[in-house]
Amino acid sequence: MGNTKVHADQKYIEALLQNDTVMLTEMYKKYAPKVIGYIKNNNGDESQAQDIIQETLITIYKQAKEKGLELTCPFDAYFFLLCKRKWLNELKKTTEKEVTINEEIVSISDESTMHIEETLLFEAKDALFAEMFEQLGLSCKELLKATFTIKSMEEVAAKLGQSYGYVRKKKSLCIGQLTKLIKNAPMYNTIKKCYDPRRKI
């Protein structure tokens, strides 16, 4: 984030990373009712709202863990608008008829918009990676999963019962195959085109 000051609400990101139940309970009490109210007012129910909240928190957690998310805006607008976008996407998938949305005016700062776009981009990339990973052969999936958790290639080779040279070459081939699958997927170009910070949330 350059020299931008980290917002005090970064404490909620840290709470997710550390599984701080006290802080997470505080966060839920402060921010969940607004999301639940919005979804119930827009063709959903409380159970669906809870699912959206859970999915959004998982996405934020994964981004924070893998990319070092640093919040420079209030958590409120960031979290609410992520949940809102996720719910609207869910409605588009589950209904063919036009849905009437009861909008609420929300003030969105440039930094909030930036964070929202970054998280949505992370989520889209993560979903694309997972989908294409499942298309790999069993041996490639087994090898790459091992390298995700074991840093030493010597240990990976020992675990798989293969030579070090074979494992290094196989890993390179598997990554190349995965990269090709990702770049050839229709969603790849959609991601590049759609996630523009200037786009209206």
DAMOBEL-V613023 format. One record per backbone hydrogen bond with DSSP energy under -1.0 kcal/mol. NH is the residue of the N-H (numbers start at 0). CO is the residue of the C=O. Records with the same first field share a line. If there is no record, write none. Layout:
# DAMOBEL-V613023
NH->CO + CO
This chain:
# DAMOBEL-V613023
3->0
6->70
9->6
10->7
11->8
13->9
14->10
15->11
16->12
17->13
19->14
20->18
23->19
24->20
25->21
26->22
27->23
28->24
29->25
30->26
31->27
34->30
35->31
36->32
37->33
38->34
39->35
40->36
41->38
43->38
48->44
49->45
50->46
51->47
52->48
53->49
54->50
55->51
56->52
57->53
58->54
59->55
60->56
61->57
62->58
63->59
64->60
65->61
66->62
67->63
77->73
78->74
79->75
80->76
81->77
82->78
83->79
84->80
85->81
86->82
87->83
88->84
89->85
90->86
91->87
92->88
93->89
94->90
102->100
112->108
113->109
114->110
115->111
116->112
117->113
118->114
119->115
120->116
121->117
122->118
123->119
124->120
125->121
126->122
127->123
128->124
129->125
130->126
131->127
132->128
133->129
134->131
135->132
140->136
141->137
142->138
143->139
144->140
145->141
146->142
147->143
149->145
155->151
156->152
157->153
158->154
159->155
161->156
166->162
167->163
168->164
169->165
170->166
171->167
172->168
173->169
174->170
175->171
176->172
177->173
178->174
179->175
180->176
181->177
182->178
183->179
187->184
189->185
190->186
191->187
192->188
193->189
194->190
195->193
198->195
